[in-house]
Amino acid sequence: MQFPKQAPAQVPLPARYTGTAIALHWLIALLLLGQFAFGLMLEDIPRGTPERSYYVNLHKSSGIVIGLLILLRLGWRLTHKPPPLPASMPSWQRRAARVSHVALYVCMLAMPLSGYLASNFSKHGVKFFNVVRWAPWGPDDKALYAFFNGAHHLFALLLAVLVAIHVLAVAKHTLVDRDRLLLRMWPWRGAPAVDTSFKPPVETR
């Protein structure tokens, strides 16, 4: 005996972040990725050469711009409530998500700030995009420069680890949980997923 097929259930789309939050998220993500690559490239340029000075100032300048964008993103986040997490998410995952987001913001702010501070405890200061020189407001102190420069590298490493964990968590929600969490921050809103599993009705007669 054949039973009529049930209509496939439509999985509701999750609530999304605002368009501004989404745009800032992906813009900052791409800029940070480029800044990481830029920083690694600097290690191959010999110290004391004009080329290194030129590229170091580009790295400093772009870091300052990214830092300002991160402040804008944080201000938008604090004044606009984020969409709720899926109801199916366990409480420990909710807590982990909150902690990881706070840690990401701390590292994203501390990394450009420590780099800026290091520049101001060096005689070189910052030559903004190699056009306008910002004279250092601090003394030429090798110990303070080493401290803040070391903090800059440490926060960069911590941020890279946190971003990797963030990406793995998104992959888990997308491929394993299939709760469509990524759509909260994805620029394009996809069509609702269709549950293709078929459970025939139980015959009661």
C-alpha positions in Angstrom: 0.0 0.0 0.0 1.4 3.4 -1.0 1.1 6.4 1.3 1.0 10.0 0.1 4.2 11.9 0.5 4.2 14.7 3.0 5.3 18.2 1.9 8.9 18.8 2.8 9.3 20.9 5.9 10.8 24.4 5.4 13.6 25.2 7.9 13.1 28.9 8.9 15.9 31.3 8.1 17.8 32.6 11.1 17.6 36.3 12.1 20.5 38.2 10.7 22.9 41.0 11.7 22.3 44.4 10.3 23.7 45.2 6.9 26.3 47.6 8.4 27.5 44.9 10.8 27.8 42.4 8.0 29.7 44.8 5.8 32.1 45.8 8.6 32.6 42.2 9.6 33.7 41.0 6.1 35.7 44.2 5.3 37.7 43.9 8.6 38.2 40.2 8.1 39.7 40.7 4.6 41.8 43.6 5.8 43.2 41.6 8.7 44.0 38.7 6.5 46.0 41.1 4.2 47.6 42.7 7.2 48.8 39.3 8.5 50.3 38.5 5.1 51.9 42.0 5.0 53.4 41.4 8.4 54.9 38.1 7.4 56.3 39.7 4.2 58.1 42.3 6.3 60.3 39.6 7.8 61.9 39.0 4.4 62.9 42.7 3.9 66.4 43.5 5.3 66.5 45.9 8.2 68.1 49.3 7.7 67.0 49.5 4.0 64.8 52.2 2.5 62.5 49.5 1.2 61.8 48.2 4.7 61.1 51.7 6.0 58.6 52.3 3.2 56.7 49.0 3.7 56.9 49.2 7.5 55.1 52.6 7.4 52.5 51.2 5.0 52.0 48.4 7.6 51.7 50.9 10.4 49.3 53.1 8.5 47.0 50.4 7.4 47.0 49.0 10.9 45.8 52.4 12.2 43.0 52.5 9.7 42.0 48.9 10.5 42.0 49.8 14.2 39.6 52.7 13.6 37.3 50.4 11.6 37.4 47.9 14.5 36.4 50.7 16.9 33.5 51.6 14.6 32.5 47.9 14.4 32.6 47.6 18.2 30.5 50.8 18.6 27.9 49.4 16.2 27.9 46.1 18.0 27.3 47.8 21.4 24.4 49.9 20.1 22.7 47.2 18.0 21.6 44.0 19.6 22.8 40.9 17.7 20.4 38.3 16.5 19.7 35.4 18.9 21.6 32.2 18.7 19.7 29.0 17.6 17.5 27.7 20.3 19.0 24.2 19.8 22.5 25.4 20.8 23.6 24.1 24.2 24.2 26.6 27.0 27.9 25.8 27.1 28.3 26.6 23.4 26.4 29.9 24.0 28.9 30.8 26.8 31.8 29.8 24.6 30.6 31.9 21.8 30.3 35.0 24.0 33.7 34.5 25.5 35.4 33.9 22.1 33.8 37.0 20.7 35.0 39.1 23.6 38.5 37.6 23.2 38.4 38.4 19.4 37.5 42.0 20.1 40.2 42.4 22.8 42.9 41.0 20.4 41.7 43.0 17.4 41.9 46.2 19.5 45.1 45.4 21.3 47.1 44.4 18.2 46.9 47.8 16.4 47.1 49.7 19.7 50.3 48.0 20.8 51.8 48.5 17.4 50.9 52.2 17.5 52.4 52.5 21.0 55.6 50.8 20.0 56.0 53.3 17.1 55.8 56.2 19.5 58.5 54.8 21.7 60.9 54.8 18.8 62.6 57.7 17.1 61.0 56.7 13.8 57.3 57.3 14.7 54.8 56.9 11.9 54.9 58.3 8.4 51.3 58.0 7.5 51.1 56.2 4.2 54.6 57.6 3.6 53.2 61.1 3.1 52.6 62.8 6.5 55.1 62.2 9.3 53.6 61.9 12.8 56.4 62.7 15.2 56.6 60.3 18.1 55.0 61.7 21.3 57.1 59.3 23.5 60.8 59.1 24.2 63.1 56.8 22.2 63.0 54.0 24.7 64.3 50.6 23.5 62.8 48.8 26.5 59.3 50.2 26.0 59.5 49.7 22.3 60.5 46.0 22.8 57.6 45.6 25.3 54.9 47.0 23.1 56.4 45.4 19.9 56.4 42.0 21.7 52.8 42.5 22.8 51.9 43.4 19.2 53.3 40.1 18.0 51.7 38.2 20.8 48.2 39.6 20.2 48.7 38.9 16.5 49.4 35.2 17.3 46.5 35.0 19.7 44.2 36.6 17.1 45.3 34.1 14.5 44.5 31.2 16.9 41.1 32.7 17.8 40.2 33.2 14.1 41.1 29.6 13.4 38.8 28.4 16.2 36.1 30.7 15.0 36.3 29.3 11.4 36.3 25.7 12.8 33.2 26.5 14.9 31.4 27.9 11.8 32.4 24.8 9.8 30.9 22.6 12.6 27.6 24.5 12.6 27.4 24.4 8.8 28.5 20.8 8.1 27.6 18.9 11.3 24.8 20.8 13.1 23.3 22.2 9.9 21.7 25.0 11.9 22.5 27.6 9.2 24.2 29.8 11.8 26.5 31.2 9.1 23.5 32.9 7.4 23.3 35.4 10.3 26.5 37.0 9.0 26.5 35.9 5.3 26.2 38.8 2.8 23.7 36.9 0.7 20.5 35.4 2.2 20.1 32.0 0.6 16.9 30.1 0.0 15.5 28.2 3.0 16.8 24.7 3.4 14.4 21.8 2.6 14.2 18.8 4.9 14.2 15.9 2.3 13.8 13.1 4.9 10.5 11.3 4.5 8.7 9.7 7.4 5.6 7.8 6.1 2.5 8.2 8.3 1.7 5.3 10.5 -1.4 3.4 9.4 -4.0 3.5 12.2 -6.9 1.5 10.7 
